[in-house]
């Protein structure tokens, strides 16, 4: 008899309990999904910030390498000019001796 009474109580009050329990479960799932989306959004923002930092570093490296390249080119041109000058002096000294 106890089982029949339990079944009757569940049949009467079961649907009334089902709706709030289902609502709580769905609310919990929604909150968990929102938390996951927020975590992903923050992760995406961090990745974007890191990517921007890398782009900035690359731009700085380009500038630095360009400056070194220009400095090296200027030094090379100065050395070439010195060699030309020394070669001219050597030629003049050779002519004077002859």
ZAKOL-264172 format. One record per residue (C-alpha): residue number from 1; chain; x, y, z. Coordinates in steps of 0.25 Angstrom, whole numbers, plus 5000, padded with zeros to 4 digits. Example, Ala and Ser with C-alpha at 12.3 -4.5 7.8 and 13.67 -1.06 7.14 Angstrom:
# residues 2
GUBA pos unit    u    v    w
GUBA   1    A 5049 4982 5031
GUBA   2    A 5055 4996 5029
END
This chain:
# residues 98
GUBA pos unit    u    v    w
GUBA   1    A 5000 5000 5000
GUBA   2    A 5011 5009 5003
GUBA   3    A 5016 5008 4989
GUBA   4    A 5003 5011 4983
GUBA   5    A 5002 5024 4992
GUBA   6    A 5016 5028 4987
GUBA   7    A 5012 5026 4973
GUBA   8    A 4999 5034 4975
GUBA   9    A 5007 5045 4982
GUBA  10    A 5017 5046 4970
GUBA  11    A 5006 5046 4960
GUBA  12    A 4999 5057 4967
GUBA  13    A 5011 5066 4971
GUBA  14    A 5022 5061 4961
GUBA  15    A 5018 5070 4950
GUBA  16    A 5018 5082 4960
GUBA  17    A 5032 5078 4964
GUBA  18    A 5037 5075 4950
GUBA  19    A 5036 5089 4944
GUBA  20    A 5044 5096 4955
GUBA  21    A 5055 5086 4955
GUBA  22    A 5056 5087 4940
GUBA  23    A 5056 5102 4941
GUBA  24    A 5068 5101 4951
GUBA  25    A 5075 5091 4942
GUBA  26    A 5073 5100 4930
GUBA  27    A 5077 5112 4938
GUBA  28    A 5090 5105 4942
GUBA  29    A 5094 5101 4928
GUBA  30    A 5091 5115 4923
GUBA  31    A 5100 5121 4934
GUBA  32    A 5111 5111 4931
GUBA  33    A 5111 5114 4916
GUBA  34    A 5111 5129 4919
GUBA  35    A 5123 5127 4928
GUBA  36    A 5130 5118 4917
GUBA  37    A 5127 5129 4906
GUBA  38    A 5133 5140 4915
GUBA  39    A 5145 5131 4917
GUBA  40    A 5147 5130 4902
GUBA  41    A 5145 5144 4900
GUBA  42    A 5155 5148 4910
GUBA  43    A 5165 5138 4904
GUBA  44    A 5162 5144 4890
GUBA  45    A 5165 5158 4895
GUBA  46    A 5178 5153 4902
GUBA  47    A 5182 5146 4888
GUBA  48    A 5179 5159 4881
GUBA  49    A 5187 5167 4890
GUBA  50    A 5199 5157 4889
GUBA  51    A 5198 5158 4874
GUBA  52    A 5198 5173 4874
GUBA  53    A 5210 5173 4883
GUBA  54    A 5217 5163 4873
GUBA  55    A 5213 5172 4862
GUBA  56    A 5219 5184 4869
GUBA  57    A 5232 5176 4872
GUBA  58    A 5233 5172 4857
GUBA  59    A 5232 5187 4853
GUBA  60    A 5243 5191 4863
GUBA  61    A 5252 5180 4858
GUBA  62    A 5249 5185 4843
GUBA  63    A 5253 5199 4847
GUBA  64    A 5265 5194 4855
GUBA  65    A 5270 5185 4843
GUBA  66    A 5267 5197 4834
GUBA  67    A 5276 5206 4842
GUBA  68    A 5287 5196 4843
GUBA  69    A 5286 5194 4828
GUBA  70    A 5287 5208 4825
GUBA  71    A 5299 5210 4835
GUBA  72    A 5306 5198 4829
GUBA  73    A 5304 5204 4815
GUBA  74    A 5309 5218 4819
GUBA  75    A 5321 5211 4826
GUBA  76    A 5324 5203 4813
GUBA  77    A 5323 5215 4804
GUBA  78    A 5333 5222 4813
GUBA  79    A 5342 5211 4813
GUBA  80    A 5341 5210 4798
GUBA  81    A 5344 5225 4797
GUBA  82    A 5356 5224 4806
GUBA  83    A 5362 5212 4797
GUBA  84    A 5359 5221 4785
GUBA  85    A 5367 5232 4791
GUBA  86    A 5378 5223 4795
GUBA  87    A 5379 5217 4781
GUBA  88    A 5379 5231 4775
GUBA  89    A 5391 5235 4784
GUBA  90    A 5398 5222 4781
GUBA  91    A 5397 5225 4766
GUBA  92    A 5401 5239 4768
GUBA  93    A 5414 5235 4776
GUBA  94    A 5417 5224 4765
GUBA  95    A 5416 5235 4754
GUBA  96    A 5425 5245 4762
GUBA  97    A 5435 5234 4764
GUBA  98    A 5435 5230 4749
END
